[in-house]
């Protein structure tokens, strides 16, 4: 038999053997994975009755965020109103997240140590009683989330069935990211007046207050009420893109003359202020209550930069 023919047969036998080994390996892996998955308690990290939850505490190296329900709405660290949409996402995560599988034994210890060091310790409370505790985190690219069972120390890969989402993301938000995004966080039914000031054009300053049965602008013989109502709607719906942490940039805004400052007063004589500065980077910087730095979408700010003359009704 020619040498090349013998070698060809040998190669075929080797190829067949390799395919058989691959098939056995895949089968063993699949069976072991299926066995591990079937035995997982899908409710391991879920809260039995979220309707009773009134406090969620998130502790990490970046700080502590305590979300507390006061009977009316959720608060952030007892200082700020919480963003209702973010609270809804949090509750959906606590309700729907489930373990997909335990992490491989070869990385269990390292991931456990990583979560202990950099993860978020989550605790859910009701009436002073703990409903659930676990530690959450993820990989560096934020593509895979891990939850650690505090009782057993086992780390699991987490998922929300039907969604490709980084499950731990909502648990890693900072205090400022949990805050309500409305710039003027007060009840507009208690609105009394709005003062607008233009430091470079003081003649365009104006005050909105009740005139008879309607709101109007003081000093104008006739106010275009359609324009004024649209303006007040834009102010009431103005939202922050991002709250800024204290630092040099925020401090520098206190030393700069604003384009416009809006001050709203309610019936309890509480004041809510926003100073708007020049757009330099595609977003508009601002100061809330003269100290809280924030940035805004330029398209949301433009309809608010209205001078007094803009509201003058035309003579018919």
N, C-alpha and C positions, 0 to 999 in steps of 0.2 A: 504494500500500500504506500502511495507517495507520502512523503513527509508532510507536505502542506495539507493533505486530506486528514491525517491523524491529528494535526494541530487544530484544524477546523472543528473536528468532533469534540476535542478536549475543550475548546472555547465554548461550544454549545452547552456541554455539561456544566461548565462553570457558571454560565449565564442562567441556566435553569436553577441551579443551586442557590444562586444569589437572589433570584426572584422568589423562591420558596422561603428563604430566610427573611426577606423584606415582608412577605405576606404574614409570616408568623409574628414578626415584631409589631406590625400594624395591628394585628388581631389582639395580641396581648395588651398593647397600649390602649386600644379602644375598650376592651373589656374592663381593664383596671380603671379607666376614666369613668366609664358608665357606672361601674360599681360604686365609685366614690361619689359621683353626682347623685345617684339614686338615694344614697343614705344621708344627704344633706338636708337639714331642716331649713326650708325656705323662709320660715318666719323667725329665724335666729336673731335678726337685728331689727325686726319690726316691732312697733309699739302696738299692743293689743287694742287699745282704745285711745286714739289720738284726740278725740273730742274732749277728753278730760285734761289733756296736757296744757299746762299754764306757764311752763318755764323750760327753756332749752339753753344749756350752757355749753359754749364751745371754747376750749382752752388749748392754746398752742404757744410755741415760742414767740409768735407775733403778738400775743396778748390774749385777753379774755373778753369774750362777747357773751353777755347774758341777755337773752330775749325773753321778756316777761309779759304775760297778758294781764292787763289791769282790770279786766271786766268789760272794757270798751274797745281797746285796741292793743296791739303789741308795741312794746317799747324796747329800745336798745340801750342797755346799761343804765336804765332808769333816767336817761338824759334826753333821748331823741325818739320821735315817732319812727316806727319801723316801716320799711317799704312793704306794702301789702302784697305786691306781686312776689317779692322774694320770700315772704312768709309762706305763700301758697306753694312755691317751688320746694321749700324746705319740708313742708308737711307731705307733699307728694313723694319726696325722696324717702322720708321716714316710713311712709306707707307702702311704697312699691319696691324699694331696693331689696334684692335678695342675693345670697351667695351663689355664684356660678359653680365654683369648685374650690377646694383647699389649694393653697399654693404648693408647689412641689417641695418635697421634704428637703431637697438640697438648698433651697433659699429660704426656708421657714425661719431659721434663726436670724439671718441677716435682715429680712424684712420686718420681723418682730422688733429687732433692735432699732431699725430705722423709724418705725412707727412710734416707738417709745420716745425717741429723741426729737423727731420733727413732725409727728402726726398731731391730729386734733382730737383731744379727749372730749367725747360727746356724752352728755347726760341729759335725759329727758325726765321732767318732773311733773307731778300732779299733786297739788295740795300739800307740798312738803315731802312727798314720798317719791322715791326714785322709780321710774317706770323702766328705764333702759340705760345701760352704759356700754360704750365701746370706743375704740380708737380708730380713726379714719385717716387715710392718706392715699398716696399713689406713686406711680413711677415719675421719673424726671420730666418726661414729655407730656404728662397729664393725659395719657391715653388709656391707662388701666388703674382702676381704683381698688384699694384694699381696705377691709375692715378687720379688726382684731377682736376676737371674743375675749372679754376680760376674765371670764371664769376659767377657760381652758388654755388661753394663750394662742390658740390656733388662728392663723391669718387666712382670709378668704379673698378670692377675686370676686368683685361685686359687679352686678349688672342690674338694669331695669329692663325687664322683658319688653321687646319690641322697639327699644331705643338704643341708638349708639351715642351714649353720653358718658362723660366723666363723672361718675356718681358722687365722688367726694368734693367736687367743685363748690357746691353750695355751702358746704361745711367749712370751707377755707376762707370765706369772705372776712374782710376786716370790719371794724366798727363803722367806718364811714361808708363802706359798701352796703351795709344793712340799712342805712338811714333812708327815710322817706325822701324822694327826689323833688318834691314840690318846693319851690323857692320860698313861697309865702305860705307857711304851714299854719293857717288859722281858719276859722269858720267864717266864710264870707257873709253869712247871715248876720254876723256881728260887726260888719264893716261900718266904719264911721267916715273916714276920710283917707285920701291919698294925696301926698305931696310929692311933686316931681321937681327936681332942681337940676339946672344945667350950668355948672360953674363958669364955662366960657361964654354962655349966653343967658345971663340972668333975666333978661326981658322975656325969655320963653318959659320961665318957671310957671308952674300952675298948681292949683289945688282943686281936687275933686271932692265935693261935699253935697249933702242933700240941699236941694233948692225947691222948696214946696214939696211936691210928691215925687219928684224925680231927682236923680243925681245930675249935677251940672258942674261947670267949671267957673269958679269965682272970678269975677272981672270980665267975663265975656257976656255981652248983651244977649247973644243967642248961641247956644251950644249945639253942635251937630251930635244929637244923641246916638245916632247909629254908629258914628265913628267912636264915640266915647264908650258905648257898650262893648264894641268889638275890642277896643283897647283894654278895658277892664277884664274881659274874657281872656285875652292874651296874657295879661299879668297873672290872673288866677291859675292858668294852666302851665305857666312857665316851670320847666323842670331842669334840674342840675344834671349835667353830663357826668361830672365827677367832683366829689368833695376833695379838697387838697389837705394834706397833712400840714401841721405847723412847720414852718421853716423859713428860709431866706426869701423864697418867692412870695409867700403869703405876706411876710413882714414888709416886703418892698411895696406891695400894693397900698399899704396904709400911708406911704409917703408920696403917692402919685395922685394927681388931680383926676377924678373920674369924669367920664363923658356925661353921666347922668346918675342921680341918686333918687331912688323911690323909697318913700317911707309911708307905710300903711298904719293906721291906728284903728283899734277896735273899741267897742263900748266900754271895755274894762281899762281903757287908756294904755293898753299894751302896744308897743311899737315893733314893727317888722320892717327891716331896711335891707336894701340891696343897692350897692354901688357898682356901676358897669364901667369897664375900662376899654381902651382901644384894642381892637383885634390885631394881634401881631403874629399869630401862628395858625390861623385857620379856625381857632376856637376863641371865645370871648371870655376873658378873666373877669371875675367879680368878687365882691366881698359881701357876705351876709352878716347882718348884725355887727358890722364894722370890724369883724375879726375872723370870720370863717371864710377861707379862700375856697373858690369854686370855679369851674369852667363850664361854659354854656355853648350850645350849638348856635352858630352865628345866625342861622335862619330863624331861630326862635327869638333872638334878641332884636332883630331888625324891626318887627312890628311894634316893639315897645319904645323905641327911641323916637317918640313923638313929641314935638314942641307944642306950646300953647296955641300957636297960630294954626296948627293942623286941625284943631277942633272948632274953629270959627265957622258957624253956619253961614252959608252964602245967602245974600239978600235975594228974595224972589221978585 
